[in-house]
């Protein structure tokens, strides 16, 4: 499925008791996204991508680089 360029601010929630980490959605499809994040090599295998106060998606890391991480959406 083709990804659409986005360049949209979002955040990564690793745990309920930790602060959200800022990121930028670089491109996105219905199934996943490419995120620009600080220290993507240190992100856990699963986390929640927060688009807004009401929109969240659970993610599974599919690949990592020094500046980007590719995720698959694992919720409905």
PDB file of N, H, CA, C and O in Angstrom:
ATOM      1  N   UNK A   1       0.854  -1.180   0.000  1.00  0.00           N
ATOM      2  CA  UNK A   1       0.000   0.000   0.000  1.00  0.00           C
ATOM      3  C   UNK A   1       0.897   1.239   0.000  1.00  0.00           C
ATOM      4  O   UNK A   1       1.815   1.328   0.814  1.00  0.00           O
ATOM      5  N   UNK A   2       0.647   2.191  -0.895  1.00  0.00           N
ATOM      6  H   UNK A   2      -0.099   2.118  -1.557  1.00  0.00           H
ATOM      7  CA  UNK A   2       1.501   3.379  -0.956  1.00  0.00           C
ATOM      8  C   UNK A   2       1.326   4.266   0.272  1.00  0.00           C
ATOM      9  O   UNK A   2       0.241   4.382   0.843  1.00  0.00           O
ATOM     10  N   UNK A   3       2.425   4.878   0.648  1.00  0.00           N
ATOM     11  H   UNK A   3       3.306   4.784   0.184  1.00  0.00           H
ATOM     12  CA  UNK A   3       2.380   5.810   1.782  1.00  0.00           C
ATOM     13  C   UNK A   3       2.262   7.231   1.262  1.00  0.00           C
ATOM     14  O   UNK A   3       2.796   7.568   0.206  1.00  0.00           O
ATOM     15  N   UNK A   4       1.564   8.046   2.008  1.00  0.00           N
ATOM     16  H   UNK A   4       1.129   7.772   2.866  1.00  0.00           H
ATOM     17  CA  UNK A   4       1.346   9.436   1.650  1.00  0.00           C
ATOM     18  C   UNK A   4       2.244  10.315   2.507  1.00  0.00           C
ATOM     19  O   UNK A   4       2.246  10.178   3.730  1.00  0.00           O
ATOM     20  N   UNK A   5       3.016  11.229   1.885  1.00  0.00           N
ATOM     21  H   UNK A   5       3.014  11.340   0.892  1.00  0.00           H
ATOM     22  CA  UNK A   5       3.825  12.141   2.690  1.00  0.00           C
ATOM     23  C   UNK A   5       2.944  12.916   3.665  1.00  0.00           C
ATOM     24  O   UNK A   5       1.826  13.304   3.326  1.00  0.00           O
ATOM     25  N   UNK A   6       3.451  13.139   4.875  1.00  0.00           N
ATOM     26  H   UNK A   6       4.359  12.824   5.150  1.00  0.00           H
ATOM     27  CA  UNK A   6       2.614  13.739   5.900  1.00  0.00           C
ATOM     28  C   UNK A   6       3.260  14.946   6.565  1.00  0.00           C
ATOM     29  O   UNK A   6       2.690  16.037   6.554  1.00  0.00           O
ATOM     30  N   UNK A   7       4.435  14.767   7.139  1.00  0.00           N
ATOM     31  H   UNK A   7       4.898  13.881   7.148  1.00  0.00           H
ATOM     32  CA  UNK A   7       5.148  15.802   7.904  1.00  0.00           C
ATOM     33  C   UNK A   7       4.241  16.408   8.971  1.00  0.00           C
ATOM     34  O   UNK A   7       4.039  17.620   9.038  1.00  0.00           O
ATOM     35  N   UNK A   8       3.704  15.517   9.801  1.00  0.00           N
ATOM     36  H   UNK A   8       3.869  14.533   9.747  1.00  0.00           H
ATOM     37  CA  UNK A   8       2.742  15.907  10.842  1.00  0.00           C
ATOM     38  C   UNK A   8       3.332  15.643  12.225  1.00  0.00           C
ATOM     39  O   UNK A   8       3.880  14.569  12.475  1.00  0.00           O
ATOM     40  N   UNK A   9       3.221  16.606  13.108  1.00  0.00           N
ATOM     41  H   UNK A   9       2.776  17.478  12.906  1.00  0.00           H
ATOM     42  CA  UNK A   9       3.719  16.440  14.481  1.00  0.00           C
ATOM     43  C   UNK A   9       2.850  15.444  15.233  1.00  0.00           C
ATOM     44  O   UNK A   9       1.626  15.443  15.107  1.00  0.00           O
ATOM     45  N   UNK A  10       3.508  14.594  16.019  1.00  0.00           N
ATOM     46  H   UNK A  10       4.503  14.594  16.121  1.00  0.00           H
ATOM     47  CA  UNK A  10       2.821  13.609  16.846  1.00  0.00           C
ATOM     48  C   UNK A  10       3.717  13.337  18.053  1.00  0.00           C
ATOM     49  O   UNK A  10       4.711  14.032  18.264  1.00  0.00           O
ATOM     50  N   UNK A  11       3.364  12.339  18.832  1.00  0.00           N
ATOM     51  H   UNK A  11       2.556  11.775  18.661  1.00  0.00           H
ATOM     52  CA  UNK A  11       4.231  11.959  19.950  1.00  0.00           C
ATOM     53  C   UNK A  11       4.138  10.460  20.180  1.00  0.00           C
ATOM     54  O   UNK A  11       3.195   9.800  19.742  1.00  0.00           O
ATOM     55  N   UNK A  12       5.136   9.944  20.875  1.00  0.00           N
ATOM     56  H   UNK A  12       5.901  10.480  21.230  1.00  0.00           H
ATOM     57  CA  UNK A  12       5.247   8.527  21.171  1.00  0.00           C
ATOM     58  C   UNK A  12       5.060   8.339  22.662  1.00  0.00           C
ATOM     59  O   UNK A  12       5.760   8.954  23.467  1.00  0.00           O
ATOM     60  N   UNK A  13       4.112   7.487  23.032  1.00  0.00           N
ATOM     61  H   UNK A  13       3.543   6.987  22.379  1.00  0.00           H
ATOM     62  CA  UNK A  13       3.896   7.145  24.444  1.00  0.00           C
ATOM     63  C   UNK A  13       4.445   5.747  24.661  1.00  0.00           C
ATOM     64  O   UNK A  13       3.949   4.767  24.105  1.00  0.00           O
ATOM     65  N   UNK A  14       5.495   5.683  25.495  1.00  0.00           N
ATOM     66  H   UNK A  14       5.898   6.480  25.946  1.00  0.00           H
ATOM     67  CA  UNK A  14       6.143   4.409  25.778  1.00  0.00           C
ATOM     68  C   UNK A  14       5.453   3.709  26.945  1.00  0.00           C
ATOM     69  O   UNK A  14       5.225   2.500  26.903  1.00  0.00           O
ATOM     70  N   UNK A  15       5.119   4.479  27.994  1.00  0.00           N
ATOM     71  H   UNK A  15       5.305   5.462  28.028  1.00  0.00           H
ATOM     72  CA  UNK A  15       4.449   3.943  29.180  1.00  0.00           C
ATOM     73  C   UNK A  15       3.566   5.025  29.774  1.00  0.00           C
ATOM     74  O   UNK A  15       3.792   6.213  29.548  1.00  0.00           O
ATOM     75  N   UNK A  16       2.560   4.615  30.534  1.00  0.00           N
ATOM     76  H   UNK A  16       2.376   3.649  30.718  1.00  0.00           H
ATOM     77  CA  UNK A  16       1.631   5.582  31.117  1.00  0.00           C
ATOM     78  C   UNK A  16       2.316   6.569  32.053  1.00  0.00           C
ATOM     79  O   UNK A  16       1.888   7.718  32.167  1.00  0.00           O
ATOM     80  N   UNK A  17       3.377   6.129  32.722  1.00  0.00           N
ATOM     81  H   UNK A  17       3.725   5.196  32.629  1.00  0.00           H
ATOM     82  CA  UNK A  17       4.030   6.981  33.703  1.00  0.00           C
ATOM     83  C   UNK A  17       5.255   7.726  33.155  1.00  0.00           C
ATOM     84  O   UNK A  17       6.000   8.332  33.925  1.00  0.00           O
ATOM     85  N   UNK A  18       5.468   7.686  31.838  1.00  0.00           N
ATOM     86  H   UNK A  18       4.863   7.193  31.213  1.00  0.00           H
ATOM     87  CA  UNK A  18       6.605   8.399  31.259  1.00  0.00           C
ATOM     88  C   UNK A  18       6.113   9.517  30.345  1.00  0.00           C
ATOM     89  O   UNK A  18       5.018   9.432  29.788  1.00  0.00           O
ATOM     90  N   UNK A  19       6.919  10.561  30.190  1.00  0.00           N
ATOM     91  H   UNK A  19       7.809  10.630  30.642  1.00  0.00           H
ATOM     92  CA  UNK A  19       6.490  11.661  29.303  1.00  0.00           C
ATOM     93  C   UNK A  19       6.468  11.207  27.845  1.00  0.00           C
ATOM     94  O   UNK A  19       7.233  10.330  27.445  1.00  0.00           O
ATOM     95  N   UNK A  20       5.587  11.812  27.064  1.00  0.00           N
ATOM     96  H   UNK A  20       4.965  12.525  27.389  1.00  0.00           H
ATOM     97  CA  UNK A  20       5.533  11.514  25.633  1.00  0.00           C
ATOM     98  C   UNK A  20       6.795  12.044  24.953  1.00  0.00           C
ATOM     99  O   UNK A  20       7.349  13.066  25.358  1.00  0.00           O
ATOM    100  N   UNK A  21       7.241  11.335  23.916  1.00  0.00           N
ATOM    101  H   UNK A  21       6.792  10.504  23.587  1.00  0.00           H
ATOM    102  CA  UNK A  21       8.410  11.737  23.148  1.00  0.00           C
ATOM    103  C   UNK A  21       7.939  12.359  21.836  1.00  0.00           C
ATOM    104  O   UNK A  21       7.131  11.753  21.132  1.00  0.00           O
ATOM    105  N   UNK A  22       8.424  13.550  21.491  1.00  0.00           N
ATOM    106  H   UNK A  22       9.081  14.041  22.063  1.00  0.00           H
ATOM    107  CA  UNK A  22       7.989  14.170  20.245  1.00  0.00           C
ATOM    108  C   UNK A  22       8.510  13.406  19.032  1.00  0.00           C
ATOM    109  O   UNK A  22       9.601  12.837  19.066  1.00  0.00           O
ATOM    110  N   UNK A  23       7.720  13.400  17.961  1.00  0.00           N
ATOM    111  H   UNK A  23       6.834  13.862  17.933  1.00  0.00           H
ATOM    112  CA  UNK A  23       8.151  12.797  16.702  1.00  0.00           C
ATOM    113  C   UNK A  23       7.425  13.505  15.560  1.00  0.00           C
ATOM    114  O   UNK A  23       6.525  14.314  15.784  1.00  0.00           O
ATOM    115  N   UNK A  24       7.832  13.187  14.339  1.00  0.00           N
ATOM    116  H   UNK A  24       8.564  12.529  14.157  1.00  0.00           H
ATOM    117  CA  UNK A  24       7.160  13.702  13.149  1.00  0.00           C
ATOM    118  C   UNK A  24       6.793  12.504  12.288  1.00  0.00           C
ATOM    119  O   UNK A  24       7.636  11.660  11.986  1.00  0.00           O
ATOM    120  N   UNK A  25       5.522  12.440  11.894  1.00  0.00           N
ATOM    121  H   UNK A  25       4.837  13.126  12.139  1.00  0.00           H
ATOM    122  CA  UNK A  25       5.091  11.401  10.962  1.00  0.00           C
ATOM    123  C   UNK A  25       5.572  11.839   9.589  1.00  0.00           C
ATOM    124  O   UNK A  25       5.097  12.836   9.044  1.00  0.00           O
ATOM    125  N   UNK A  26       6.516  11.089   9.034  1.00  0.00           N
ATOM    126  H   UNK A  26       6.902  10.280   9.476  1.00  0.00           H
ATOM    127  CA  UNK A  26       7.143  11.464   7.768  1.00  0.00           C
ATOM    128  C   UNK A  26       6.271  11.066   6.591  1.00  0.00           C
ATOM    129  O   UNK A  26       6.079  11.838   5.651  1.00  0.00           O
ATOM    130  N   UNK A  27       5.746   9.849   6.656  1.00  0.00           N
ATOM    131  H   UNK A  27       5.901   9.222   7.419  1.00  0.00           H
ATOM    132  CA  UNK A  27       4.732   9.412   5.701  1.00  0.00           C
ATOM    133  C   UNK A  27       3.900   8.321   6.360  1.00  0.00           C
ATOM    134  O   UNK A  27       4.307   7.736   7.364  1.00  0.00           O
ATOM    135  N   UNK A  28       2.724   8.052   5.783  1.00  0.00           N
ATOM    136  H   UNK A  28       2.393   8.527   4.967  1.00  0.00           H
ATOM    137  CA  UNK A  28       1.800   7.151   6.455  1.00  0.00           C
ATOM    138  C   UNK A  28       0.880   6.472   5.442  1.00  0.00           C
ATOM    139  O   UNK A  28       0.566   7.029   4.390  1.00  0.00           O
ATOM    140  N   UNK A  29       0.456   5.249   5.787  1.00  0.00           N
ATOM    141  H   UNK A  29       0.711   4.797   6.642  1.00  0.00           H
ATOM    142  CA  UNK A  29      -0.584   4.530   5.046  1.00  0.00           C
ATOM    143  C   UNK A  29      -1.586   4.019   6.071  1.00  0.00           C
ATOM    144  O   UNK A  29      -1.463   4.307   7.262  1.00  0.00           O
ATOM    145  N   UNK A  30      -2.569   3.266   5.616  1.00  0.00           N
ATOM    146  H   UNK A  30      -2.669   3.032   4.648  1.00  0.00           H
ATOM    147  CA  UNK A  30      -3.538   2.675   6.537  1.00  0.00           C
ATOM    148  C   UNK A  30      -2.892   1.639   7.453  1.00  0.00           C
ATOM    149  O   UNK A  30      -3.397   1.372   8.543  1.00  0.00           O
ATOM    150  N   UNK A  31      -1.783   1.060   7.015  1.00  0.00           N
ATOM    151  H   UNK A  31      -1.373   1.278   6.129  1.00  0.00           H
ATOM    152  CA  UNK A  31      -1.148  -0.047   7.740  1.00  0.00           C
ATOM    153  C   UNK A  31       0.041   0.355   8.602  1.00  0.00           C
ATOM    154  O   UNK A  31       0.428  -0.402   9.492  1.00  0.00           O
ATOM    155  N   UNK A  32       0.641   1.543   8.360  1.00  0.00           N
ATOM    156  H   UNK A  32       0.327   2.158   7.637  1.00  0.00           H
ATOM    157  CA  UNK A  32       1.824   1.916   9.130  1.00  0.00           C
ATOM    158  C   UNK A  32       2.337   3.295   8.781  1.00  0.00           C
ATOM    159  O   UNK A  32       1.693   4.062   8.065  1.00  0.00           O
ATOM    160  N   UNK A  33       3.536   3.597   9.315  1.00  0.00           N
ATOM    161  H   UNK A  33       4.059   2.974   9.897  1.00  0.00           H
ATOM    162  CA  UNK A  33       4.093   4.930   9.131  1.00  0.00           C
ATOM    163  C   UNK A  33       5.617   4.908   9.259  1.00  0.00           C
ATOM    164  O   UNK A  33       6.206   3.990   9.830  1.00  0.00           O
ATOM    165  N   UNK A  34       6.224   5.948   8.709  1.00  0.00           N
ATOM    166  H   UNK A  34       5.746   6.693   8.245  1.00  0.00           H
ATOM    167  CA  UNK A  34       7.644   6.211   8.898  1.00  0.00           C
ATOM    168  C   UNK A  34       7.725   7.438   9.795  1.00  0.00           C
ATOM    169  O   UNK A  34       7.167   8.489   9.476  1.00  0.00           O
ATOM    170  N   UNK A  35       8.423   7.298  10.921  1.00  0.00           N
ATOM    171  H   UNK A  35       8.876   6.445  11.180  1.00  0.00           H
ATOM    172  CA  UNK A  35       8.496   8.364  11.905  1.00  0.00           C
ATOM    173  C   UNK A  35       9.916   8.884  12.025  1.00  0.00           C
ATOM    174  O   UNK A  35      10.870   8.106  12.024  1.00  0.00           O
ATOM    175  N   UNK A  36      10.058  10.188  12.127  1.00  0.00           N
ATOM    176  H   UNK A  36       9.284  10.821  12.128  1.00  0.00           H
ATOM    177  CA  UNK A  36      11.329  10.811  12.493  1.00  0.00           C
ATOM    178  C   UNK A  36      11.269  11.011  14.001  1.00  0.00           C
ATOM    179  O   UNK A  36      10.376  11.688  14.510  1.00  0.00           O
ATOM    180  N   UNK A  37      12.232  10.416  14.716  1.00  0.00           N
ATOM    181  H   UNK A  37      12.957   9.866  14.302  1.00  0.00           H
ATOM    182  CA  UNK A  37      12.221  10.483  16.175  1.00  0.00           C
ATOM    183  C   UNK A  37      13.646  10.621  16.702  1.00  0.00           C
ATOM    184  O   UNK A  37      14.609  10.216  16.052  1.00  0.00           O
ATOM    185  N   UNK A  38      13.754  11.195  17.879  1.00  0.00           N
ATOM    186  H   UNK A  38      12.971  11.525  18.407  1.00  0.00           H
ATOM    187  CA  UNK A  38      15.038  11.274  18.549  1.00  0.00           C
ATOM    188  C   UNK A  38      15.385   9.879  19.065  1.00  0.00           C
ATOM    189  O   UNK A  38      14.568   9.244  19.732  1.00  0.00           O
ATOM    190  N   UNK A  39      16.570   9.408  18.767  1.00  0.00           N
ATOM    191  H   UNK A  39      17.234   9.923  18.225  1.00  0.00           H
ATOM    192  CA  UNK A  39      17.061   8.099  19.217  1.00  0.00           C
ATOM    193  C   UNK A  39      16.116   6.945  18.902  1.00  0.00           C
ATOM    194  O   UNK A  39      15.710   6.222  19.811  1.00  0.00           O
ATOM    195  N   UNK A  40      15.760   6.759  17.642  1.00  0.00           N
ATOM    196  H   UNK A  40      16.089   7.346  16.903  1.00  0.00           H
ATOM    197  CA  UNK A  40      14.841   5.664  17.293  1.00  0.00           C
ATOM    198  C   UNK A  40      15.402   4.282  17.624  1.00  0.00           C
ATOM    199  O   UNK A  40      14.639   3.332  17.797  1.00  0.00           O
ATOM    200  N   UNK A  41      16.718   4.162  17.713  1.00  0.00           N
ATOM    201  H   UNK A  41      17.339   4.933  17.572  1.00  0.00           H
ATOM    202  CA  UNK A  41      17.317   2.870  18.041  1.00  0.00           C
ATOM    203  C   UNK A  41      17.020   2.453  19.481  1.00  0.00           C
ATOM    204  O   UNK A  41      17.153   1.279  19.828  1.00  0.00           O
ATOM    205  N   UNK A  42      16.616   3.417  20.326  1.00  0.00           N
ATOM    206  H   UNK A  42      16.508   4.371  20.045  1.00  0.00           H
ATOM    207  CA  UNK A  42      16.326   3.128  21.730  1.00  0.00           C
ATOM    208  C   UNK A  42      14.843   2.935  22.021  1.00  0.00           C
ATOM    209  O   UNK A  42      14.476   2.616  23.152  1.00  0.00           O
ATOM    210  N   UNK A  43      13.986   3.120  21.027  1.00  0.00           N
ATOM    211  H   UNK A  43      14.284   3.379  20.108  1.00  0.00           H
ATOM    212  CA  UNK A  43      12.551   2.944  21.254  1.00  0.00           C
ATOM    213  C   UNK A  43      12.239   1.468  21.487  1.00  0.00           C
ATOM    214  O   UNK A  43      12.908   0.597  20.929  1.00  0.00           O
ATOM    215  N   UNK A  44      11.223   1.179  22.311  1.00  0.00           N
ATOM    216  H   UNK A  44      10.679   1.886  22.764  1.00  0.00           H
ATOM    217  CA  UNK A  44      10.819  -0.227  22.510  1.00  0.00           C
ATOM    218  C   UNK A  44      10.181  -0.783  21.242  1.00  0.00           C
ATOM    219  O   UNK A  44       9.847  -0.034  20.324  1.00  0.00           O
ATOM    220  N   UNK A  45      10.016  -2.095  21.200  1.00  0.00           N
ATOM    221  H   UNK A  45      10.288  -2.703  21.946  1.00  0.00           H
ATOM    222  CA  UNK A  45       9.429  -2.766  20.037  1.00  0.00           C
ATOM    223  C   UNK A  45       7.973  -2.354  19.802  1.00  0.00           C
ATOM    224  O   UNK A  45       7.510  -2.338  18.662  1.00  0.00           O
ATOM    225  N   UNK A  46       7.249  -2.019  20.882  1.00  0.00           N
ATOM    226  H   UNK A  46       7.626  -2.032  21.809  1.00  0.00           H
ATOM    227  CA  UNK A  46       5.846  -1.602  20.771  1.00  0.00           C
ATOM    228  C   UNK A  46       5.634  -0.329  21.572  1.00  0.00           C
ATOM    229  O   UNK A  46       6.189  -0.159  22.657  1.00  0.00           O
ATOM    230  N   UNK A  47       4.832   0.551  21.026  1.00  0.00           N
ATOM    231  H   UNK A  47       4.380   0.413  20.145  1.00  0.00           H
ATOM    232  CA  UNK A  47       4.486   1.792  21.703  1.00  0.00           C
ATOM    233  C   UNK A  47       3.204   2.342  21.093  1.00  0.00           C
ATOM    234  O   UNK A  47       2.682   1.799  20.120  1.00  0.00           O
ATOM    235  N   UNK A  48       2.708   3.420  21.676  1.00  0.00           N
ATOM    236  H   UNK A  48       3.132   3.861  22.467  1.00  0.00           H
ATOM    237  CA  UNK A  48       1.504   4.071  21.161  1.00  0.00           C
ATOM    238  C   UNK A  48       1.883   5.372  20.475  1.00  0.00           C
ATOM    239  O   UNK A  48       2.584   6.203  21.052  1.00  0.00           O
ATOM    240  N   UNK A  49       1.424   5.549  19.251  1.00  0.00           N
ATOM    241  H   UNK A  49       0.855   4.874  18.782  1.00  0.00           H
ATOM    242  CA  UNK A  49       1.615   6.793  18.513  1.00  0.00           C
ATOM    243  C   UNK A  49       0.408   7.671  18.797  1.00  0.00           C
ATOM    244  O   UNK A  49      -0.732   7.267  18.567  1.00  0.00           O
ATOM    245  N   UNK A  50       0.662   8.874  19.299  1.00  0.00           N
ATOM    246  H   UNK A  50       1.588   9.202  19.486  1.00  0.00           H
ATOM    247  CA  UNK A  50      -0.396   9.792  19.709  1.00  0.00           C
ATOM    248  C   UNK A  50      -0.508  10.906  18.673  1.00  0.00           C
ATOM    249  O   UNK A  50       0.405  11.716  18.513  1.00  0.00           O
ATOM    250  N   UNK A  51      -1.639  10.934  17.973  1.00  0.00           N
ATOM    251  H   UNK A  51      -2.381  10.276  18.102  1.00  0.00           H
ATOM    252  CA  UNK A  51      -1.896  11.967  16.975  1.00  0.00           C
ATOM    253  C   UNK A  51      -2.524  13.205  17.612  1.00  0.00           C
ATOM    254  O   UNK A  51      -2.213  14.335  17.235  1.00  0.00           O
ATOM    255  N   UNK A  52      -3.411  12.977  18.580  1.00  0.00           N
ATOM    256  H   UNK A  52      -3.663  12.059  18.886  1.00  0.00           H
ATOM    257  CA  UNK A  52      -4.114  14.052  19.274  1.00  0.00           C
ATOM    258  C   UNK A  52      -4.613  13.489  20.606  1.00  0.00           C
ATOM    259  O   UNK A  52      -4.337  12.336  20.938  1.00  0.00           O
ATOM    260  N   UNK A  53      -5.338  14.293  21.357  1.00  0.00           N
ATOM    261  H   UNK A  53      -5.563  15.230  21.088  1.00  0.00           H
ATOM    262  CA  UNK A  53      -5.866  13.820  22.641  1.00  0.00           C
ATOM    263  C   UNK A  53      -6.788  12.613  22.488  1.00  0.00           C
ATOM    264  O   UNK A  53      -6.922  11.812  23.413  1.00  0.00           O
ATOM    265  N   UNK A  54      -7.417  12.482  21.336  1.00  0.00           N
ATOM    266  H   UNK A  54      -7.308  13.132  20.585  1.00  0.00           H
ATOM    267  CA  UNK A  54      -8.401  11.417  21.162  1.00  0.00           C
ATOM    268  C   UNK A  54      -7.991  10.348  20.146  1.00  0.00           C
ATOM    269  O   UNK A  54      -8.655   9.315  20.053  1.00  0.00           O
ATOM    270  N   UNK A  55      -6.927  10.564  19.393  1.00  0.00           N
ATOM    271  H   UNK A  55      -6.388  11.403  19.469  1.00  0.00           H
ATOM    272  CA  UNK A  55      -6.526   9.607  18.359  1.00  0.00           C
ATOM    273  C   UNK A  55      -5.166   9.011  18.701  1.00  0.00           C
ATOM    274  O   UNK A  55      -4.161   9.719  18.774  1.00  0.00           O
ATOM    275  N   UNK A  56      -5.153   7.684  18.910  1.00  0.00           N
ATOM    276  H   UNK A  56      -5.969   7.109  18.850  1.00  0.00           H
ATOM    277  CA  UNK A  56      -3.939   6.942  19.243  1.00  0.00           C
ATOM    278  C   UNK A  56      -3.899   5.673  18.404  1.00  0.00           C
ATOM    279  O   UNK A  56      -4.948   5.129  18.058  1.00  0.00           O
ATOM    280  N   UNK A  57      -2.701   5.192  18.074  1.00  0.00           N
ATOM    281  H   UNK A  57      -1.849   5.634  18.356  1.00  0.00           H
ATOM    282  CA  UNK A  57      -2.540   3.914  17.369  1.00  0.00           C
ATOM    283  C   UNK A  57      -1.416   3.123  18.023  1.00  0.00           C
ATOM    284  O   UNK A  57      -0.334   3.657  18.262  1.00  0.00           O
ATOM    285  N   UNK A  58      -1.671   1.852  18.311  1.00  0.00           N
ATOM    286  H   UNK A  58      -2.550   1.417  18.116  1.00  0.00           H
ATOM    287  CA  UNK A  58      -0.616   0.958  18.810  1.00  0.00           C
ATOM    288  C   UNK A  58       0.267   0.585  17.627  1.00  0.00           C
ATOM    289  O   UNK A  58      -0.224   0.336  16.525  1.00  0.00           O
ATOM    290  N   UNK A  59       1.582   0.549  17.869  1.00  0.00           N
ATOM    291  H   UNK A  59       1.981   0.752  18.763  1.00  0.00           H
ATOM    292  CA  UNK A  59       2.546   0.316  16.806  1.00  0.00           C
ATOM    293  C   UNK A  59       3.523  -0.790  17.161  1.00  0.00           C
ATOM    294  O   UNK A  59       3.861  -0.990  18.328  1.00  0.00           O
ATOM    295  N   UNK A  60       3.969  -1.500  16.145  1.00  0.00           N
ATOM    296  H   UNK A  60       3.695  -1.337  15.197  1.00  0.00           H
ATOM    297  CA  UNK A  60       5.033  -2.496  16.234  1.00  0.00           C
ATOM    298  C   UNK A  60       6.160  -2.016  15.327  1.00  0.00           C
ATOM    299  O   UNK A  60       5.929  -1.737  14.150  1.00  0.00           O
ATOM    300  N   UNK A  61       7.377  -1.917  15.861  1.00  0.00           N
ATOM    301  H   UNK A  61       7.565  -2.144  16.816  1.00  0.00           H
ATOM    302  CA  UNK A  61       8.522  -1.480  15.058  1.00  0.00           C
ATOM    303  C   UNK A  61       8.847  -2.573  14.037  1.00  0.00           C
ATOM    304  O   UNK A  61       8.972  -3.747  14.385  1.00  0.00           O
ATOM    305  N   UNK A  62       8.983  -2.166  12.768  1.00  0.00           N
ATOM    306  H   UNK A  62       8.882  -1.212  12.485  1.00  0.00           H
ATOM    307  CA  UNK A  62       9.325  -3.091  11.692  1.00  0.00           C
ATOM    308  C   UNK A  62      10.776  -2.914  11.250  1.00  0.00           C
ATOM    309  O   UNK A  62      11.416  -3.880  10.835  1.00  0.00           O
ATOM    310  N   UNK A  63      11.300  -1.693  11.334  1.00  0.00           N
ATOM    311  H   UNK A  63      10.779  -0.909  11.671  1.00  0.00           H
ATOM    312  CA  UNK A  63      12.681  -1.412  10.997  1.00  0.00           C
ATOM    313  C   UNK A  63      13.117  -0.144  11.720  1.00  0.00           C
ATOM    314  O   UNK A  63      12.285   0.660  12.141  1.00  0.00           O
ATOM    315  N   UNK A  64      14.435   0.028  11.862  1.00  0.00           N
ATOM    316  H   UNK A  64      15.111  -0.625  11.520  1.00  0.00           H
ATOM    317  CA  UNK A  64      14.996   1.201  12.544  1.00  0.00           C
ATOM    318  C   UNK A  64      16.216   1.709  11.791  1.00  0.00           C
ATOM    319  O   UNK A  64      16.938   0.945  11.150  1.00  0.00           O
ATOM    320  N   UNK A  65      16.426   3.007  11.883  1.00  0.00           N
ATOM    321  H   UNK A  65      15.840   3.628  12.404  1.00  0.00           H
ATOM    322  CA  UNK A  65      17.635   3.643  11.367  1.00  0.00           C
ATOM    323  C   UNK A  65      18.095   4.669  12.387  1.00  0.00           C
ATOM    324  O   UNK A  65      17.546   4.749  13.487  1.00  0.00           O
ATOM    325  N   UNK A  66      19.095   5.447  12.026  1.00  0.00           N
ATOM    326  H   UNK A  66      19.540   5.381  11.133  1.00  0.00           H
ATOM    327  CA  UNK A  66      19.613   6.439  12.971  1.00  0.00           C
ATOM    328  C   UNK A  66      18.673   7.625  13.170  1.00  0.00           C
ATOM    329  O   UNK A  66      18.709   8.269  14.218  1.00  0.00           O
ATOM    330  N   UNK A  67      17.829   7.922  12.176  1.00  0.00           N
ATOM    331  H   UNK A  67      17.800   7.399  11.324  1.00  0.00           H
ATOM    332  CA  UNK A  67      16.916   9.063  12.284  1.00  0.00           C
ATOM    333  C   UNK A  67      15.441   8.681  12.183  1.00  0.00           C
ATOM    334  O   UNK A  67      14.570   9.431  12.623  1.00  0.00           O
ATOM    335  N   UNK A  68      15.166   7.518  11.605  1.00  0.00           N
ATOM    336  H   UNK A  68      15.874   6.909  11.247  1.00  0.00           H
ATOM    337  CA  UNK A  68      13.784   7.132  11.338  1.00  0.00           C
ATOM    338  C   UNK A  68      13.485   5.751  11.905  1.00  0.00           C
ATOM    339  O   UNK A  68      14.384   4.946  12.152  1.00  0.00           O
ATOM    340  N   UNK A  69      12.191   5.503  12.104  1.00  0.00           N
ATOM    341  H   UNK A  69      11.461   6.157  11.903  1.00  0.00           H
ATOM    342  CA  UNK A  69      11.701   4.179  12.494  1.00  0.00           C
ATOM    343  C   UNK A  69      10.438   3.910  11.672  1.00  0.00           C
ATOM    344  O   UNK A  69       9.595   4.789  11.490  1.00  0.00           O
ATOM    345  N   UNK A  70      10.329   2.677  11.183  1.00  0.00           N
ATOM    346  H   UNK A  70      11.013   1.963  11.331  1.00  0.00           H
ATOM    347  CA  UNK A  70       9.145   2.265  10.439  1.00  0.00           C
ATOM    348  C   UNK A  70       8.269   1.420  11.336  1.00  0.00           C
ATOM    349  O   UNK A  70       8.754   0.484  11.972  1.00  0.00           O
ATOM    350  N   UNK A  71       6.979   1.737  11.400  1.00  0.00           N
ATOM    351  H   UNK A  71       6.585   2.497  10.884  1.00  0.00           H
ATOM    352  CA  UNK A  71       6.078   1.007  12.273  1.00  0.00           C
ATOM    353  C   UNK A  71       4.884   0.460  11.503  1.00  0.00           C
ATOM    354  O   UNK A  71       4.456   1.014  10.491  1.00  0.00           O
ATOM    355  N   UNK A  72       4.367  -0.642  12.017  1.00  0.00           N
ATOM    356  H   UNK A  72       4.715  -1.093  12.839  1.00  0.00           H
ATOM    357  CA  UNK A  72       3.112  -1.208  11.529  1.00  0.00           C
ATOM    358  C   UNK A  72       2.068  -0.950  12.600  1.00  0.00           C
ATOM    359  O   UNK A  72       2.338  -1.139  13.786  1.00  0.00           O
ATOM    360  N   UNK A  73       0.879  -0.521  12.196  1.00  0.00           N
ATOM    361  H   UNK A  73       0.660  -0.368  11.233  1.00  0.00           H
ATOM    362  CA  UNK A  73      -0.208  -0.343  13.153  1.00  0.00           C
ATOM    363  C   UNK A  73      -0.751  -1.715  13.530  1.00  0.00           C
ATOM    364  O   UNK A  73      -1.033  -2.536  12.658  1.00  0.00           O
ATOM    365  N   UNK A  74      -0.897  -1.964  14.832  1.00  0.00           N
ATOM    366  H   UNK A  74      -0.668  -1.298  15.541  1.00  0.00           H
ATOM    367  CA  UNK A  74      -1.332  -3.292  15.282  1.00  0.00           C
ATOM    368  C   UNK A  74      -2.696  -3.274  15.953  1.00  0.00           C
ATOM    369  O   UNK A  74      -3.155  -4.301  16.454  1.00  0.00           O
ATOM    370  N   UNK A  75      -3.343  -2.123  15.968  1.00  0.00           N
ATOM    371  H   UNK A  75      -2.970  -1.290  15.561  1.00  0.00           H
ATOM    372  CA  UNK A  75      -4.717  -2.064  16.472  1.00  0.00           C
ATOM    373  C   UNK A  75      -5.653  -1.946  15.281  1.00  0.00           C
ATOM    374  O   UNK A  75      -5.203  -1.784  14.147  1.00  0.00           O
ATOM    375  N   UNK A  76      -6.960  -2.025  15.534  1.00  0.00           N
ATOM    376  H   UNK A  76      -7.326  -2.156  16.455  1.00  0.00           H
ATOM    377  CA  UNK A  76      -7.949  -1.968  14.467  1.00  0.00           C
ATOM    378  C   UNK A  76      -7.844  -0.767  13.666  1.00  0.00           C
ATOM    379  O   UNK A  76      -8.618  -0.583  12.726  1.00  0.00           O
TER     380      UNK A  76
END
